Amino acid sequence: MAETNKELTVVEHLAELRRALVISALSIVVCAIGFFFARELVLAVIKEPVTSLGHDLQFLGVTEPVMTFLRLSLFMGFVAALPIVLWQIWGFILPALKREEKKYFTLFVVLSYLAFIVGICFAFFVVYRFGIAFLLRFAGEELVPMLTLGNYVSFTITFMMPFGLVFQLPLAAYLLARLGIISRQLMIKIRKHALLVIVIISAMLTPADILTCLLLATPMYSLFELSVWIVGLVERRKAKAREAAEREAEEEDETLQQ
């Protein structure tokens, strides 16, 4: 009978996971449909770094505009529906958390989404705009760029997405430090290696010039240093909590001995 209850519990967990995935997928599709109808407005914002310099986008294939708008709508739908997706994911994990950890559930979801949005906005409005302007002006006035719609939108999406993920680093560091997986000493030890990895990733994600590479590498390394400080703060709070618990235990022992 115990085995049957355990099996039912597993089935219930799978059903809950399926429900969370279905809700997440539907929310992305619904938001993507909404952005598809507003595709001209979204595209105007996306291509503004190019149009502000007097250039425009072209398309070569008959199906290129449709496929590009679908890709762009799915990306924007994912960004818009991300709070729902995060809520479903953490809602599935929530029953396994302790009472104290549940208090930070809503705050963590909100901060995670805000960090993702800040990362994408920083990527597009700072690094991307500067990089596109630099590269187009570097070509000179005699050369006319032929920018295709599909390649430009795909490159823009590929460029922005890693920024949203990188800006999650402080939150991930806080969570891993709370779980005791990482320590400040470990992060200081790998600081040089982290800097090398950050520079390599920045060079891969940005156009081939040193300025845009530095514009990506600088905030990434700053986030790493912020994560080191956060991990140290978590460790100090843990140490204070242990000292307080030890003092209480000693006081209780002294009271019992008296």
N, C-alpha and C positions, 0 to 999 in steps of 0.2 A: 504493500500500500504506500510505503514511503517512497518507493521508486516511481510509482505512478504520479504522486504529487510533485516530485522533482521534475518529471517529464512535462507535466502540465505547466510548471513554472517556466521551464525553458521555452515551451510553445508560446506562453504569454509574453515572454520577453521578445521573442522573434516577431510576434504580432505587433507589439509596441514599436519595435524598430521599423517594421514595414510601414506602420502608420506615420511615423516621423519622417521617413524618406518620401512617402507619397505626398504629405503636406508640404515638404520642402520643395519637391519637384513641381507641384501645382502652383505654389507661390511664385517660383521663378518663371514658369510659363505665363502666368497671368500678368506679371510685371513686364515680361518681355513683349507680350501682345500690346500692352499699353504704350511701351516705348516704340514699337514698330509703327504705330499710328502717328507718333510724334517724331518719326525718323528724320524729317527734314530739319527740325529744330536741333535735335541731337547732333546730326551731321554738321550743321553750321557751327556748333561749338567745337566739335572735334577738329574740323579743318581750319579753324580760325588762325592757328599759328602760321598756316600757309597763305591763306587769303589776305592776312594783314600785311604780307610782303608783296602783294600784287600778283600772286600765282593762284592757280586753281587745280582741281583734280580732274582726271579723265578716266574713262574705262575702255577696255579693249574688247571684252567679250560681251555677248548679249545678256548672259545670265549673271554677269559680275555684279551689277547693282543689287539684284535681288539677294544673292548669296551674301553680299557684304552687309546689307541692311539686316538680314537674319542674324548674322554673326554679331553685329553691333547691338542688336536688340537683346540677344541672349546675354551678352556681357552686362549691359545696363540692367537687365532684369535680375541677374545674379546679384549685382551690387545693391539694387533696391530691396531685394527679398532676403538679403543676408541676415538682417535681424531675426526674421522668422526661422531661417535655417539654423542659426546659432541657438535660438531658443528651443527648437526641436531637438537638436543634438544634446545640449546640456540638460534639457528636460528628461531625456532618456537616461542620462548618467546620474541625475539628481538623487534618485532613491538610494544609490550606493554611497552617497557622501554623508559625512558626519553632520551633526546639527550645527556646529560652528561653521563648517564649510558652506552650508546651505545659505548662510547669511550673506555671503559674498557672491551668490549666484547671479542675481540680477545686475549687480554692479559690474561683475566681470564681463557679462554679455554686452552691456552697454559700452564699456571701455574698449572691448575688443572690436566692436563695430566702428566706434569713433576713431580708433587707431588705424583701422583699415581705410576709412574714408580720408583721414588726414594724409595717409601715405599716398593714396591715389591722387588727391588734389595737389600735393607737393610735387609728385612726379609730373603731372600734366602742366600745371600753371607755373612751375619754376624750372625744373630740369629740362623737360621736353620742349617747352617753348624756346628756351635759351639755346638748346642744342639744334633745333630745326632752323632757327634764325641764323645761327652761326654757320651751319653747313651750307645753307642756301646762299648766303652772302659771300661765303668763301669761294663759291664757284665763279663769281664775277658776273658782270652784266652781259657779257657776250654769250654765255652759255644759258640756254633755256631749259629748265627742268621739266621733265615729263613724268609727273607723279600720277600713278594709277590709283583708283579708288580702293580696290581690294588690298593692294600691298600697303597702302598708307594706313588704312584702318586696322589691318592685322598687326602692323608694326606698332601702332599706338597702343593697342590692347596688350600686346606682348610686353611692351615697355612699362606700362602702368601697373600691371598685376603684381610683379615682384615687390614693388614699393609697398603695396598694401600688406603683403605678407611680412616683409622686413620690419614694418612698424609694429608687429605683434611681439617683437623680441622682448621688450621689458615685461609684458604680461606673462610670456612664457617663462622668463627667468624667475619671476615672482612665484609662479605656480610650482616650478621645479624646485625652487629653494624651500618652499613650504613643505614639499614632499621629501626633502632631504636628498634629492638626487644630485644636485650641484651645490658647490660652495664658492665663496668668494676667493678662496685660495686657488681653487681649480681654475676659475675664470681669469685670475691674474696670471696663472701659469701659462694659459693658452692665448694670452693677449697678442703676442707677436704672430702666432699662427692665424688668429682671427683677423688681424689686420691684413695679412697676405691674402687670405681667402676673400675678404671684402674687396680688396683692390682687383682681384681676378674677376669676381662676379660683376663688379662695376664696369670693368673693361668689356665684358661680354654683353652686358645689357644696354650700354650706351653707345652712341655713334662714335666713330673712330677719332675722337679728339680728347685731349687731356682735360679740358675745362669741364665738359659734361661728366666725364669720369669722376673728377673730383667733387662735382656737385652731388653725385650719388654716393661716393665713398665717404664723404664727410659726415652726412647725417647717419649713415649706417654705422660708422665707427662711434659716433656720438651716442647712438642708441645702445651700442655694446657697452660703453663706459657707464651709461645710465643703468644698464642691467647689472653691472658689477656693483654699483652703489646700492641698488635695490636688494640684491642678494645679501650684501653686507648688513643692510638695515634689517632684513628678515632674520639673519643670524643673531644680531644683537637683541632683537625682541625675544627670540627663542631663549637666548642665554638669560635674559632678565626673568622670563617666565620660569625657567628651571631654578634660578636662584630664589625666587619668591616661593616656589613650591618646596624647596629644600628648607627654607627658613620656617615655613608653616609646619613642615614635618618635624623639625627640631623643636619648635615651640610645643607641639602636641606631645612629643616624647617627654619634654621637661614637665609638662603639666601632669602627665600620667605618673611620672616618677615621684612627683610631690604628693 
